[in-house]
Amino acid sequence: MNRRKMLYLIIALVVVVLFVFGWRITSRSAYESAAYDVVKSEGNFEVREYPDLKLAMTSSEFDAQGKDGSFMRLFRYIDGANQGAQKVAMTTPVFMEPEHDQVAGQMAFVLPQKYDSQTVPQPVSEAVQIQERKGGRFAVIRFSGRLNQETVKNAEAKLRDWASGEGLVCRNEVEYAGYDPPWTPGPFRRNEVLIRLEDETSSRQ
């Protein structure tokens, strides 16, 4: 191999390393993620147990994918639009709830675990609220690609079919979760549909 080819190879390797490094520090691996325990796993399906989570939440239209201003309202909150002008670390996932039963859709950032009800920074905007996502057991399906009406409806149908086959009782409400920045290529994206499961004791009553 002559020197020129060797030089091109070295340059190509450096570019690849820089790309991978840059992608990793801006991808989901760089952020704290909401904790959960896996109760059951089968392919792309899981049953998870979540603890209570604190969320910064705002109204959102799922079809808009944050273009209605919902994402930026939450981003401004963690960027300092809160009492004390504190910087709040970005986490994963971003939770989204579609409109249901005349209840407006929601988008939410998970707040870092270090915050409790006494220390969490309060929003200065009335459009952002701090709420608690009650812990519990969820059926979950994971998939790549883009989050849109077609992909989430398809994933939800698969999840409900799988859960039914496992003897699990799903509630009607559904959540969507996105883990990646917008620039992440579709095949590398982590998306999820989550459905809360009925408590076994209450379902027997």
N, C-alpha and C positions, 0 to 999 in steps of 0.2 A: 504494500500500500504506500503510495507516494505521500509526500508531506501535505500536498493540497487536500487530498482526500481525507487524510488524518485530521487536518484542521477543520474541515467541514463536519466531520463526525463529532469532534469535540464541541464545536459550536452548537450542533444539533442537540447533543446531550445536555449542554448547559441550558439551552432554551427549554427543553423538556423538564429539567429539574426545577427551573424557575417557575414554569407554568404550574407544575404539581404543587410546589411550595406555596405559590400565590393562591391557588385554588383552595388548598387546605386551610390557610389562615383566614379565608373569607367564607368558608363553607360551614356546614352544621357542626363539623368536628371541633370548631373553635369556640362553640357556645355551650353553656350549661344547658342540659336538657331535662325536661320534667321527668321525675323519678317514677318508676312503676315496677311491679313484680310480674313476671310471666308465669301464669298458672298453667297454661296449656299452649302448645305450639304445634301447628300442622301446616307446612308449606308457608304460604303468605298469610295464613290466619293465626290469630292468637287470642287467648283470653288473658286479660291483664287486670291486676289489682292496682288501682291508683290511690294515693293518699289525697287528702285535701290539698288543693292548689290555690294560691292567690293569683288573681288575674287583673290586668288592666284591660278594661273592656269598653267598646264603643259600638254604636249601631252601624250596620254594614249591609250592603246588598251583595250577595255572593256573586251574582253575574258580573259585578263591576270589578271583582278581584282587587279591591283596594283603590280602584280609580275613582271611587266616590269620595275619597278623602279619608276613609277610615284608617288605612295603614299609616298615613302621615300624622293623623291625630295621635295615634299610639306612639309613633316614633318621636314626635315632639315631646310627649310626656316623658319617655325614658331619656331624652336628650336634655332635659332640664326644665320642662314646662310643668313643674310641680313645686309644692311648698318646700323651700330650702334650695331650690334650683339644683337638685342632686342629679348626677348622672347615674342612670340605672342600666345595668348590663343587659344586653340583648340575650335572649334565650330561645330555645326551640321546644316545642313547635309553636307556630301561630295557629290558634284554634279558630274555626269558623263554624257558625251555626246558621243554617238557612232559616228563612221566615217559616213559622209554623203556628197553627192555631191562633192566628191574628197577633202573634208575637213577632216583633221585628227581628231581622237577622242580626247577628253579632259577630264581631271579630275581636280576638283577645290575644294579648301577649302574656305568657307565663312569667310571673315575677320570680327573681332569684330566691332560693330557699332561705337565705339569711334574713329575709324580711318577715316580721310577724305583724299582727294587727296594730301594734304600738309603734313600730319603726318604719312601716311602709310609707313612702312619700305620697302625699295626697295630691291629686291633679289640681291644676289651677283652672282647667277648662271643665265646664259642666257636661261637655260631650263625652268625657272619659270618666268612668267609674271604677273603683276598686271593688271587686267582688270575689267571693270564694266559690270555687268549683268543688262541690262535695265529692269526696272520694268514693270509690266503689269499684265494682267489677264491670269490665267492658269487653265486648267482642270487637275485634279489630282486624281489618284487612289492609295490607300494605301493597302499594303499587307505584310504578314509575310513570313518567310522562307528565302531562300538564293537568292541573286541576280545572275542570270545567263541568258544566251540567251533565254532559254525556259521560265523562269518565267517572264522576262520583255516583251517578245513578246506576251505572253498570256495576261499580264496585259494591255499592250498597245492596243491590239485588243478590250478588254472589255471597256477600257476608250473611245476609238474612237466611239464605238457603243453607249455607254451611252451619250456621248457629242452630237452625231448626233440626238439622240432621244430628246435631250433638245433644239435642234435648234442652237447649238453652232458650229461655224466654226473653225476647228483646222488647225494649220499650219502643214507642213510636219515634221519639226524637232521635236525631242523628247529628254527629259532629264530623267536621272535616279537619284534617291537620296537615300543614305544610312545613317542611323542615329546611328548605333550601332558599338561598337568595335567587332572585329572578333570573340571573345570568347562568345558573346551573343548567347544563344540557339536559333535555328531557329524560334520556335513558339513565342518568345518574341521580335523578330527583327521587326523594322519598316523600310519598304522599300516603295518607291514611284516612280511612273512614272508621269511625268509632260509634258503637251503639251501646248505651248503658243496658245492663242486664237486670232483670227483676231479681230482688233478693229472694233466695230460695225459701226462707221461712215465710215471707209474706205471700209468695206465689202459691203456697200450700193452703193458705187461709181462704 
